Amino acid sequence: MADQSDEYPAHVQTFEAFSKLVLFSILFLVLLLSCMALGLVGNLGLLSLVLGIGGTIALLIAFAVLG
């Protein structure tokens, strides 16, 4: 029983890290798909490129600061 209580904080920390990774992946995928839609369907290639690069940098900074 003592082993289970010692392992619990490690499991919680792993679960929280995995949850952040999944959230980042979903947000990045949505950003990527919206930029592709802007570039291909909307014929706004330059805006799509700027939004994609800026959004990716913003996501990385947000997860680094909040993580």
C-alpha positions as a Markdown table, in Angstrom:
| # | Residue | x | y | z |
|---|---|---|---|---|
| 1 | Met | 0.0 | 0.0 | 0.0 |
| 2 | Ala | 2.8 | 2.4 | 0.7 |
| 3 | Asp | 4.1 | 2.0 | -2.8 |
| 4 | Gln | 0.8 | 3.2 | -4.3 |
| 5 | Ser | 0.8 | 6.4 | -2.4 |
| 6 | Asp | 4.4 | 7.1 | -3.4 |
| 7 | Glu | 3.6 | 6.6 | -7.1 |
| 8 | Tyr | 0.5 | 8.7 | -7.2 |
| 9 | Pro | 2.2 | 12.1 | -7.5 |
| 10 | Ala | 4.3 | 10.8 | -10.3 |
| 11 | His | 1.2 | 9.5 | -12.1 |
| 12 | Val | -0.6 | 12.9 | -11.7 |
| 13 | Gln | 2.4 | 14.8 | -13.0 |
| 14 | Thr | 2.6 | 12.4 | -16.0 |
| 15 | Phe | -1.1 | 12.8 | -16.7 |
| 16 | Glu | -1.0 | 16.6 | -16.6 |
| 17 | Ala | 2.1 | 16.7 | -18.9 |
| 18 | Phe | 0.3 | 14.3 | -21.4 |
| 19 | Ser | -2.9 | 16.4 | -21.2 |
| 20 | Lys | -0.9 | 19.6 | -22.1 |
| 21 | Leu | 0.8 | 17.7 | -25.0 |
| 22 | Val | -2.6 | 16.6 | -26.4 |
| 23 | Leu | -4.0 | 20.1 | -26.0 |
| 24 | Phe | -1.0 | 21.6 | -27.8 |
| 25 | Ser | -1.4 | 19.0 | -30.6 |
| 26 | Ile | -5.1 | 19.8 | -31.1 |
| 27 | Leu | -4.6 | 23.5 | -31.1 |
| 28 | Phe | -1.7 | 23.2 | -33.6 |
| 29 | Leu | -3.7 | 21.0 | -35.9 |
| 30 | Val | -6.6 | 23.5 | -35.8 |
| 31 | Leu | -4.2 | 26.3 | -36.6 |
| 32 | Leu | -2.6 | 24.4 | -39.4 |
| 33 | Leu | -5.9 | 23.4 | -41.0 |
| 34 | Ser | -7.3 | 27.0 | -40.8 |
| 35 | Cys | -4.1 | 28.4 | -42.4 |
| 36 | Met | -4.4 | 25.8 | -45.2 |
| 37 | Ala | -8.0 | 26.8 | -45.7 |
| 38 | Leu | -7.1 | 30.4 | -45.9 |
| 39 | Gly | -4.3 | 29.8 | -48.3 |
| 40 | Leu | -6.0 | 27.3 | -50.6 |
| 41 | Val | -9.7 | 28.2 | -50.5 |
| 42 | Gly | -9.5 | 31.9 | -49.7 |
| 43 | Asn | -6.5 | 32.7 | -51.9 |
| 44 | Leu | -4.8 | 34.6 | -49.1 |
| 45 | Gly | -1.5 | 32.8 | -49.2 |
| 46 | Leu | 0.6 | 35.6 | -47.5 |
| 47 | Leu | -1.9 | 36.2 | -44.7 |
| 48 | Ser | -2.0 | 32.4 | -44.2 |
| 49 | Leu | 1.7 | 32.2 | -43.9 |
| 50 | Val | 2.0 | 35.1 | -41.5 |
| 51 | Leu | -0.9 | 33.7 | -39.4 |
| 52 | Gly | 0.6 | 30.2 | -39.4 |
| 53 | Ile | 4.1 | 31.3 | -38.3 |
| 54 | Gly | 2.8 | 33.8 | -35.8 |
| 55 | Gly | 0.3 | 31.4 | -34.4 |
| 56 | Thr | 2.9 | 28.7 | -34.0 |
| 57 | Ile | 5.3 | 31.0 | -32.2 |
| 58 | Ala | 2.4 | 32.2 | -30.0 |
| 59 | Leu | 1.4 | 28.6 | -29.1 |
| 60 | Leu | 5.0 | 27.7 | -28.3 |
| 61 | Ile | 5.5 | 30.8 | -26.1 |
| 62 | Ala | 2.1 | 30.3 | -24.3 |
| 63 | Phe | 2.9 | 26.7 | -23.5 |
| 64 | Ala | 6.4 | 27.5 | -22.4 |
| 65 | Val | 5.2 | 30.2 | -20.1 |
| 66 | Leu | 2.2 | 28.4 | -18.7 |
| 67 | Gly | 3.9 | 25.0 | -18.6 |
